[in-house]
């Protein structure tokens, strides 16, 4: 009797488990009826027909993170690098993810590796470090296009690490050291060139300033001479004007004649003193005779006194 009761309880538990199902919030369940897809069960409480309906697949509907293992790739310039990454994807259709492919996670990882090798082969080693964003976008587009029949959406892909081989790293280090030495030499030569340029510019500026000073000096001297000549000319003109005014005044003509006569007599005296032969004009001879006569007459008069 107890055995029959226990069997009945077990059968009831099995029937309950086969009849009712609770789908959690993060999942979706694919239900089959008699081995054929019947519907997709959303989160909540659902009823199943015992031994006719069954839960075929349970799919995670949250975004999943897949680690893409490191693999050896060859760049466009024939350099080997080890590349790994992280793939983010999400199941959008539970039925397609269940029936479209056997294991969408494994397929997505393999496709990511294949696409990554292809993208790395299109660029050089130097570009692999600067073109990560472009490669990530291209890998996402290729995987998303292939995974659409699977009901899976690729959210993003991130290249985690790009590591060249040890030999390549040593070569790069030597190249970087040579590049640093080259930049140092360029900097030194540029400094020396700038120094020479600055010295030559200073000398040129000094020469320009000296020539400007000499030119200004000559200009100032010329201006001074011009001003001196102008002052002399002005003074001479004023003197001539005053002489003309004096001549124009009453008795001015006689004064001029007397002055000219006085100068004539003085100059004539200088000439006669230095000459051995007396050659005089008639007027001057008469004048000389007149003065000699006056002297002759005046000497006795002075003696009598």
FINU-354283 format. One record per atom (N, C-alpha, C, O, CB): z, x, y. Coordinates in steps of 0.2 Angstrom, whole numbers, plus 2048, in hexadecimal, padded with zeros to 3 digits. Glycine has a CB too. Example, Ala and Ser with C-alpha at 12.3 -4.5 7.8 and 13.67 -1.06 7.14 Angstrom:
# FINU-354283
8278427E4;82783E7EA;8278427F0;82A8477EF;82D8397EA;8238407F5;8248447FB;827840800;828843806;81D8467FD;
# end
This chain:
# FINU-354283
8008047FA;800800800;800804806;7FC80380B;8067FB800;804809806;80580E80C;7FE81280D;7FC813812;80B81380C;7FB814807;7F5817807;7F081380A;7EC81680F;7F381A800;7EF80D809;7EA80880B;7EB807813;7E6807817;7EA801808;7F1807815;7F380681C;7F180C820;7EE80C825;7FB80581D;7F281281D;7F0818820;7E9819821;7E681B826;7F381E81C;7E581781C;7DE81781C;7DB812821;7D6814825;7DB815815;7DE80C822;7DC807827;7DD80A82E;7D9809832;7E0801826;7E380E82F;7E4810835;7DF816837;7DD81683D;7EC813836;7DE81A832;7D981F834;7D281C835;7CE81E83A;7D882482E;7D0817831;7CA814833;7CA81183A;7C581183D;7C880E82E;7CF80E83C;7D080B843;7CF810848;7CC80F84D;7D6807843;7D2816847;7D281B84C;7CA81E84C;7C881F852;7D682184A;7C781E847;7C0820847;7BC81B84A;7B781D84E;7BD821840;7BD815849;7B981084C;7BA810854;7B580F858;7BB809849;7C0811856;7C281185D;7BE817860;7BB816865;7CA81285E;7BE81D85D;7BB823860;7B4822860;7B0824864;7BD82985B;7B181E85B;7AA81D85B;7A881785F;7A2816861;7A881B854;7AC813861;7AB80D865;7AC80E86D;7A880C871;7AF807863;7B181286F;7B2813876;7B281A878;7B381F874;7B9810878;7AF81C87E;7AF823880;7B0823888;7AE81E88B;7A882687F;7B482888A;7B5829891;7B182F893;7B3835890;7BD829892;7AD82F898;7A983489A;7AD8378A1;7AE8338A5;7A283289C;7AE83D8A1;7B28408A6;7AD8418AD;7A78418AC;7B48478A5;7B08428B2;7AC8428B9;7A78478B9;7A28468BC;7B18438BE;7A884D8B6;7A48538B7;79E8538B2;79A8578B2;7A88598B7;79E84E8AD;79984E8A8;7958488A8;7968438AB;79D84F8A1;7908498A4;78B8438A2;78A84389B;789849898;7858438A6;78A83E897;78983D890;78383A88E;781835891;78F83A88D;77F83D88A;77983A887;77A836881;77D83987C;773840886;779830881;77A82B87B;77382A877;76E82987A;77D82587E;77482B871;76E82986C;770823868;776822866;76D82F868;76B81F867;76C81A862;76781A85D;76181A85D;76B813866;76A81B857;76681C851;762822851;75C82284F;76281684F;764828854;76182E855;75C82E85B;75983385B;75E82F84F;75B82985F;757829864;75A82986B;76082586B;752823864;75882C870;75B82C877;75C825879;757821879;75783087C;76282287B;76381C87D;76481B885;761817888;768818879;76981F887;76B81F88E;76F825890;77282988B;76E819890;770827896;77582C898;77B82889B;77A8248A0;77183089E;78182A899;78782789B;78A82B8A1;78B8318A0;78C827895;78B8278A6;78E82B8AC;79682B8AB;7998288A6;78D8278B2;79A82E8AF;7A182F8AF;7A48288AF;7A28238B3;7A48338B4;7A98278AA;7AC8208A9;7AD81E8A2;7AC82289E;7A881B8AD;7AF8188A1;7B081589A;7AA812898;7A780E89B;7B781089B;7A8813891;7A281088E;7A480E887;7A8810884;79D81688F;7A0809885;7A080687E;79A80887A;79580887C;7A17FE87F;79C80A874;79680C86F;797808869;79C806867;79781486D;791807866;790803860;79280885A;78E80D859;78980085F;797807856;79980C851;79380D84C;79080884A;79F80984E;79381384A;78E815845;786814847;782816843;78F81283F;78581284D;77F811850;77D815856;778818857;77D809852;78281585A;782819860;78681F85F;78B81F85C;784815867;784825862;78882B862;78682F868;78182E86C;78682F85C;78B83386A;78B83886F;78783E86D;789842869;79283A872;78183F870;77D84486D;77E84B871;77F85086E;77584386E;77F84A878;78085087C;78484E882;785849884;77985387F;788853884;78C85388A;78A85988E;78B85E88D;794853888;788857894;78685C899;78A85C89F;78D8578A2;77F85A89C;78B8638A1;78F8648A7;78B8638AD;7868668AE;79286C8A7;78D85F8B2;78985D8B8;78B8618BE;7888618C3;78A8568B9;7908658BD;79286A8C3;78D8708C3;78A8718BE;79986C8C2;78D8738C9;7898798CA;78C87E8C6;7928808C6;78987B8D1;7888828C2;78A8878BD;78888E8C0;78388F8C3;7888868B6;78C8938BE;78B89A8C0;78989E8BA;78D89E8B5;79189D8C4;7838A18B9;7818A58B4;7808AC8B6;77D8AE8BB;77B8A28B1;7838B08B2;7838B78B3;77C8BA8B0;77C8BA8A9;7898BB8B0;7788BD8B4;7728C08B1;7738C78AF;7748CB8B4;76C8BF8B6;7728C98A9;7748D08A7;7708D58AB;76A8D38AD;7748D18A0;7728DB8AB;76E8E08AE;7698E28AA;7698E28A4;7738E78B0;7638E48AD;75D8E68A9;7598EB8AD;75A8EC8B3;7588E08A8;7558EF8A9;7528F58AC;74B8F28AF;7478EF8AB;7508FA8A7;74A8F38B5;7438F18B9;7408F78BC;7438FC8BD;7458EC8BE;7398F78BD;7368FC8C0;7328FA8C6;72F8F58C6;7308FF8BB;7348FD8CC;7318FB8D2;72A8FD8D3;7279008CE;7358FF8D8;7278FB8D8;7208FD8DA;71E9048DA;7199068D8;71E8F98E0;7239088DC;72290F8DC;7259138D6;7269198D6;7259128E2;72590F8D0;7279128CA;72E9158C9;72E91B8C7;7219178C8;7329128CC;7399148CC;73D90F8C8;73D9098C9;73C9158D3;7419118C3;74590D8BF;74C90B8C2;74F90F8C5;7479108B8;74E9048C2;7549028C5;7578FD8C1;7538F98BD;7538FF8CD;75D8FD8C1;7618F88BD;7638F28C2;7668F38C7;7678FB8B9;7618EC8C0;7628E68C4;7668E18C1;7648DF8BB;75C8E48C7;76B8DE8C4;76E8D88C1;76F8D38C6;76E8D48CC;7758DA8BD;7718CD8C4;7728C78C9;7768C28C7;7798C28C1;76B8C58CC;7768BD8CB;77A8B78CA;7768B18CB;7738B08D1;7818B68CE;7758AC8C6;7718A68C7;7768A08C8;77A89F8C4;76C8A58C1;77489C8CD;7788958CE;7738908CC;76E88F8CF;77B8958D5;77588B8C8;7718868C6;77587F8C5;77B8808C4;76C8878C0;77187A8C4;7758738C4;77086F8C0;76A86E8C1;7778708CA;77386B8BB;7708668B7;76F8608BB;77485D8BD;7748648B0;76985E8BC;7678588C0;7668528BC;76784C8BE;7618598C5;7638538B5;76184E8B1;7648508AA;7628548A7;75A84C8B1;76984C8A8;76D84E8A1;76884D89B;768851897;77384A8A0;76484889B;75F847896;75A84C895;75984F890;75B840897;75784E89B;75285489B;75585A899;75285E895;74F8558A2;75B85C89B;75F862899;761862892;76186788F;76586289D;76185C88F;76385B888;75D85C883;75D85F87E;767855886;757859885;751858881;74C85D884;74785E880;74F851881;74C85F88A;74686388D;74686A88A;74186D889;747863894;74C86D888;74C874886;753874882;758871882;74C87988C;75287987D;75887A879;75E87D87C;76487A87B;75687F873;75E882880;763885884;76188788B;75E88C88C;76688B880;762882890;75F884897;76388A89A;76088D89E;76087D89B;76988B898;76C89189B;769897899;76889C89D;774891899;768898892;76589E890;75E89F893;75C8A4895;76589E888;75A899893;753899896;75389B89D;74F89F89F;750892895;7588998A1;75889A8A8;75A8A28A9;7578A58AD;75E8968AC;75E8A58A5;7608AC8A5;75A8B08A4;7588B58A7;7668AD8A1;7578AE89E;7518B289C;74B8B28A2;7488B78A3;74E8B0896;74A8AC8A4;7458AB8A9;7478AF8B0;7438B28B3;7448A38AB;74D8AF8B2;7508B38B7;74E8BA8B6;74C8BD8BB;7578B18B9;7508BD8B0;74E8C48AF;7478C58B0;7458CA8B3;7518C68A8;7438C18AD;73C8C28AD;7398C28B4;7358C68B6;7388BD8A9;73B8BD8B8;7398BC8BF;73B8C28C3;7388C58C7;73B8B68C2;7428C48C2;7448CA8C5;7408D08C4;73F8D48C9;74C8CB8C4;73F8D28BE;73A8D88BC;7348D78C0;7318DC8C3;7398D88B5;7318D18C0;72B8D08C4;72B8D28CB;7278D58CE;7288C98C3;7308CF8CE;7318D08D5;7338D78D7;7318DA8DC;7378CB8D8;7378DB8D3;7388E28D4;7328E68D4;7328EB8D8;73E8E48CF;72E8E48CF;7278E88CE;7238E78D4;71E8EB8D5;7248E68C8;7248E38D9;71F8E18DF;7218E68E5;71D8E68E9;71F8DA8E0;7278E98E5;7298EC8EB;72C8F38E9;72D8F58E3;72F8E88EE;72C8F78EE;72F8FE8ED;7368FF8ED;73A8FA8EE;72C9038F2;7399048EB;7409058EA;7439048F1;7499018F2;74290C8E8;7409078F7;7439068FD;7448FE8FF;7498FC902;73F90A902;73F8FB8FD;73F8F38FF;7438EF8FB;7458EA8FD;7388F18FE;7458F28F5;74A8EE8F1;7518EC8F4;7548E78F3;74B8F18EA;7538F18F9;7598F08FC;7588EC902;75D8E9904;75C8F78FE;7528EB905;7518E890B;74E8E190A;74E8DD90E;74D8EC910;74B8E0904;7488DA903;74C8D58FE;7488D18FA;7418DB900;7528D68FD;7568D28F8;7558CA8FA;7548C78F5;75D8D48F9;7568C8900;7558C1901;74F8BE8FF;74E8B98FC;7568C0909;7498C2900;7438C08FE;7428BF8F7;73F8BA8F4;73D8C4901;7458C48F3;7448C48EC;7498BE8E9;7478BB8E4;7478CB8E9;74E8BD8EC;7538B88EA;74F8B18EA;74F8AD8E6;7598B78EE;74C8B08F0;7488AA8F1;7428A98EC;7418A48EA;7458A98F8;73F8AE8EB;7398AE8E6;73B8AD8DF;7388A98DC;7358B58E6;7418B08DD;7448AE8D7;7468A78D6;7458A48D1;7498B38D5;7498A48DB;74B89D8DB;7458998DA;7468948D6;74F89C8E1;74089A8DE;73A8968DE;7378968D7;7358918D4;7358988E3;73689C8D4;73389C8CD;7378998C8;7358958C4;7328A48CB;73E89A8C8;7428978C3;74388F8C4;74288C8BF;74989A8C3;74388D8CA;7448868CB;73D8828C9;73D87D8C7;7458858D3;7388868CA;7318838C8;7318828C0;72F87D8BE;72B8878CA;7338878BD;7338878B5;7388828B3;73887F8AD;73488E8B3;73E8818B6;74487E8B3;7438768B5;7488728B3;74A8808B6;73E8748B9;73E86D8BB;73D8688B5;7418638B5;73886C8C0;73986A8B0;7398668AA;73F8668A6;7408618A1;7338688A5;74486A8A7;74A86A8A3;7508668A7;7558658A4;74D8728A3;74E8638AC;75385F8B0;7588648B3;75E8618B5;75685A8AC;75786A8B5;75B86F8B7;7598718BE;7538728BF;75C8758B3;75D8728C3;75B8748CA;75F87B8CB;76587B8CB;75E86F8CF;75B8808CD;75D8868CF;75F8868D6;75B8858DA;75888C8CD;7668878D7;7688878DE;76788D8E2;76488D8E8;7708858DE;7698938DF;7678998E2;76889F8DD;76B89E8D8;76C89A8E8;7668A58DF;7668AB8DB;7688B08E0;7658B18E5;75F8AC8D7;76D8B58DD;76F8BA8E1;76E8C18DD;7718C18D8;7768B98E4;76A8C58E0;76A8CC8DD;7718CF8DE;7738D18E4;7648D08DF;7758D18D9;77B8D48DA;77B8DB8DB;77F8DE8DF;7808D28D4;7778DF8D7;7778E68D8;7708E98D6;76D8E78D1;77D8E98D3;76E8EE8DA;7688F28D8;76A8F98D8;76C8FC8DD;7628F18DE;76A8FC8D2;76C9038D1;7679078CE;7659068C8;7739038CC;76490C8D2;75F9108CF;7639158CA;7699158C9;75C9158D4;75E9198C6;76191D8C1;7649238C4;7639248CA;75B9208BC;7689278C0;76C92D8C3;7679328C6;7699358CC;7709308BE;7629338C3;75D9388C6;75A9368CD;7599398D1;7579398C1;75892F8CD;75692C8D3;75B92D8D9;75992E8DE;7539258D2;76192B8D7;76792C8DC;7679338DF;7689348E5;76D92A8D9;7679388DA;76793F8DD;7619408E1;7629448E6;7679448D7;75B93E8DF;75593F8E3;75693C8EA;75493F8EF;74F93D8E0;7599368EA;75A9328F0;75F9368F5;75E9368FB;75C92B8EF;7649388F2;76993C8F6;7669428F9;7689448FF;76F93E8F1;7629468F5;75F94C8F8;75A94A8FD;75A94D903;75B9508F2;7579448FC;752942902;756940908;75494190E;74E93C8FF;75C93C907;76093A90D;762940910;763940916;76593690A;76494590D;76794C910;76194F914;763951919;76A95090A;75B94F911;756952914;75494E91B;752951920;750953910;75594891A;753943920;758944925;75794492B;75393C91D;75F945923;764947928;76394D92C;76394E932;76B947925;761953928;75F95992B;75995892F;75995B935;75E95E925;75595592D;74F954932;751950938;74E95293E;74994F92E;75594B938;75794793E;75B94C942;75A94C948;75B94193C;75F95093F;763955943;75F95A947;76095B94D;76895993F;75A95D943;755961947;75195E94C;750961952;750964941;74F95894B;74C954950;750953956;74E95395C;74994D94D;756951955;75B95095A;75C95695E;75C956964;76294D958;75D95C95B;75E96295E;758964962;758966968;75F968959;75296495F;74C965963;74B961969;74896396E;74696595E;74C95A968;74C95596D;751957973;74F957979;74D94E96B;757959971;75B95B976;75996297A;759962980;76295D973;756967976;75496D97A;74E96B97E;74D96D984;752972975;74996797C;744965980;746961986;74396298C;73F96097C;74B95C985;74D95998B;75195E990;75095D996;752953989;75496398D;757968992;75296B996;75396C99C;75C96C98E;74D96E992;747971996;74496D99B;74296F9A1;742974991;743967999;74096299E;7449619A4;7429619AA;73F95B99B;74B9609A3;74F95F9A8;7509669AD;7509659B3;75795E9A6;75096C9AA;7509729AE;7499729B2;7499749B8;7509789A9;7439719AF;73D9719B2;73D96C9B8;73A96D9BD;7379709AE;7409669B6;7409619BC;7449639C1;7439629C7;74295A9B9;74A9679C0;74E9699C5;74B96E9C9;74B96E9CF;75596C9C2;7489739C6;7449789CA;73F9759CE;73E9779D4;74197D9C5;73B9719CB;73696D9CF;73996A9D5;73696A9DB;7329699CB;73E9669D4;7419639D9;7449679DF;7439669E5;74795E9D7;74796D9DC;7499729E1;7439759E5;7449769EB;74C9789DD;73E9769E2;7389799E6;7359749EB;7339769F0;73297B9E1;73596E9E8;7339689ED;7379689F3;7359679F9;7339619E9;73E9689F2;7439689F7;74296E9FC;74296DA02;74A9679F5;7419749F9;74097A9FD;739979A02;73A97AA08;73F9809F9;7349779FE;72E976A02;72E971A07;72C971A0D;7289749FD;73296BA06;733966A0A;737969A10;736967A16;737960A07;73C96DA0F;740970A14;73C974A19;73C974A1F;746974A11;738979A15;73397DA19;72E979A1E;72D97AA24;72F982A15;72C974A1A;72796FA1E;72A96CA24;72896CA2A;72496AA19;73096AA23;734966A28;73696BA2E;73696AA34;73B963A25;737972A2C;739977A31;733978A35;733978A3B;73B97DA2D;72D979A32;72797AA35;725974A3A;723975A40;72197BA31;72696EA37;725968A3C;72A968A42;728967A47;726962A37;73096AA40;73596AA46;73396FA4B;73496EA51;73C96BA43;731975A48;72F97BA4D;729978A51;72997AA57;72E981A49;724975A4E;71E973A51;72096EA56;71D96EA5C;719970A4C;724969A54;727964A59;72A967A5F;729965A65;72B95FA56;72E96CA5E;732970A63;72D973A68;72D973A6E;737975A60;728977A65;72397AA69;71F975A6D;71D976A73;71E97EA65;71D96FA6A;71996AA6D;71D967A73;71B966A78;717964A68;724966A72;728964A77;729969A7D;729967A82;72F962A74;72996FA7B;72A974A80;724975A84;724975A8A;72B97BA7D;71E974A81;717974A85;71796EA89;71496EA8F;712975A80;719969A86;719962A8A;71D963A90;71B961A96;71B95CA86;723966A8F;728967A95;72596BA9A;72596AAA0;72F969A93;722971A98;71F976A9D;719972AA0;718973AA6;71C97CA99;71596FA9C;70F96BAA0;712966AA5;70F966AAA;70B968A9A;717963AA3;71A95EAA7;71C961AAE;71B95EAB3;71F959AA4;720967AAD;72396AAB2;71D96DAB7;71E96CABD;728970AB0;718970AB4;713972AB8;70F96DABC;70D96EAC1;70E976AB3;70E967AB8;70B961ABB;70F95FAC1;70C95EAC7;70A95CAB7;71695FAC0;71A95DAC6;71A962ACC;71A960AD1;72195CAC3;71A968ACA;71996DACF;71396DAD3;71396DAD9;71A974ACC;70D96CACF;70796BAD3;707965AD7;704965ADD;70196AACD;70A95FAD4;70A959AD8;70E95AADF;70C958AE4;70D954AD4;71495EADE;71895FAE4;714964AE9;714963AEF;71E963AE2;710969AE6;70C96DAEB;707969AEE;70696AAF4;709973AE7;704964AEA;6FF960AED;70295CAF3;6FF95BAF8;6FB95CAE8;708959AF1;70B955AF6;70D959AFD;70C957B02;711952AF4;70F960AFC;711964B01;70A966B05;70B966B0C;71496AAFF;705967B02;6FF968B05;6FC962B09;6FA963B0F;6F996AB01;6FD95CB07;6FB956B0A;6FF955B10;6FD951B14;6FB950B05;705958B11;70A956B16;70795AB1C;70395EB1C;711959B14;70A958B22;70795BB29;709963B28;70F964B27;70B958B2F;705967B2A;70696EB2A;705971B23;706978B23;70C970B2D;70496DB1E;704970B18;6FE975B16;6FF97AB13;70496BB13;6F8973B1A;6F2977B19;6F397EB1C;6F1983B18;6EC974B1C;6F697EB22;6F8985B25;6FC989B20;6FC98FB20;6FA984B2C;702986B1E;706989B1A;70398CB14;705992B12;70C985B17;6FE989B10;6FB98BB0B;6F7991B0C;6F7996B09;6F7986B08;6F3991B12;6EF996B14;6F399CB16;6F19A2B14;6EB994B1A;6F999BB19;6FD9A1B1B;7009A4B14;7009AAB14;70399FB1F;7019A0B0F;7049A3B09;6FF9A6B05;7009ACB02;70699DB04;6F89A4B05;6F39A7B02;6F29AEB06;6F09B3B02;6ED9A3B02;6F29AEB0C;6F19B4B10;6F69B9B0E;6F59BFB0E;6F19B3B17;6FC9B7B0E;7029BBB0C;7019BFB05;7029C5B04;7089B8B0C;6FF9BAB00;6FE9BDAFA;6F89C2AFA;6F89C7AF6;6FC9B7AF5;6F39C0AFE;6ED9C4AFE;6EF9CBB01;6EC9D0AFE;6E79C1B02;6F39CBB06;6F59D2B09;6F99D6B04;6F89DCB04;6F99D0B0F;6FD9D2B00;7029D6AFC;6FD9D9AF6;6FE9DFAF4;7079D1AF9;6F99D5AF3;6F59D8AEE;6F09DDAF0;6EF9E2AED;6F09D2AEB;6EE9DDAF7;6E99E2AF9;6ED9E8AFB;6EB9EEAFA;6E69DFB00;6F49E7AFC;6F89EDAFD;6F99F1AF7;6F99F7AF7;6FE9EBB00;6FA9EDAF1;6FB9F1AEB;6F49F4AE9;6F59FAAE6;6FC9EBAE5;6EF9F1AEA;6E89F4AE8;6E79FBAEC;6E5A00AEA;6E39F0AEA;6E99FBAF3;6E8A00AF7;6ECA06AF6;6EAA0CAF6;6E89FEAFF;6F2A04AF4;6F7A0AAF2;6F5A0DAEC;6F6A13AEB;6FEA07AF1;6F1A0AAE7;6EFA0EAE1;6E8A10AE1;6E6A14ADC;6F0A09ADB;6E5A0FAE6;6DEA11AE7;6DDA18AEB;6E1A19AEF;6D9A0CAEA;6D8A1CAE9;6D7A22AEC;6D2A22AF2;6D2A26AF7;6D5A28AE7;6CEA1DAF1;6C8A1CAF6;6C9A15AF9;6CAA10AF5;6C1A1CAF3;6C9A14AFF;6CAA0EB03;6C3A0BB04;6BFA0DB08;6CEA0FB09;6C2A05B00;6BCA01B01;6BE9FAB02;6C19F7AFE;6B7A02AFA;6BD9F8B08;6C09F2B0A;6BA9EDB0D;6B59F0B10;6C69F3B10;6BB9E7B0D;6B79E2B10;6B89E3B18;6BD9E6B1A;6B89DBB0E;6B39E1B1C;6B39E2B23;6B99DEB26;6BC9E1B2A;6AD9DEB26;6BB9D8B23;6C09D5B26;6C79D9B24;6CB9D9B29;6C19CEB23;6C79DBB1E;6CD9DFB1D;6CE9E6B20;6D39E8B22;6CD9E1B15;6C89E9B22;6C89EFB26;6CA9EEB2D;6CE9F2B2F;6C19F2B26;6C89E9B2F;6CA9E7B36;6D19E6B36;6D59E8B3B;6C69E1B39;6D39E2B31;6DA9E1B31;6DF9E7B30;6E49E8B33;6DC9DCB2B;6DC9ECB2C;6E09F2B2B;6E09F6B32;6E59F9B34;6DC9F6B26;6DA9F6B35;6DA9F9B3C;6DE9F6B41;6E19FAB45;6D29F9B3F;6DF9F0B40;6E39ECB45;6EB9EFB44;6EE9F0B48;6E39E5B44;6ED9EFB3D;6F39F1B3C;6F59F8B3E;6FA9FAB40;6F59EFB35;6F09FCB3C;6F1A03B3E;6F1A04B46;6F5A08B48;6EBA07B3B;6EDA01B49;6EEA01B51;6F59FFB53;6F8A01B57;6E89FDB54;6F79F9B50;6FE9F7B52;7039FCB51;7079FDB55;6FF9F0B4E;702A00B4B;707A05B49;707A0BB4E;70CA0DB50;706A07B42;701A0CB50;700A12B55;703A10B5C;706A14B5F;6F8A14B56;702A0AB5E;705A08B64;70CA08B64;710A09B68;702A02B66;70FA05B5E;716A04B5E;71AA0BB5D;720A0BB5F;717A00B58;717A10B5A;71BA16B59;71DA19B60;723A1BB61;717A1BB55;718A1AB65;71BA1DB6C;720A19B6F;724A1BB72;715A1EB70;71FA12B6E;723A0EB72;72AA0FB6F;72FA0FB73;721A06B71;72BA10B68;731A11B65;734A18B67;73AA18B68;730A10B5D;72FA1CB69;732A23B6B;735A23B72;73AA26B73;72CA28B6B;732A1FB76;734A1FB7D;73BA1CB7D;73FA1DB81;72FA1BB81;73CA17B79;742A14B79;747A19B77;74DA17B77;742A0EB75;
# end
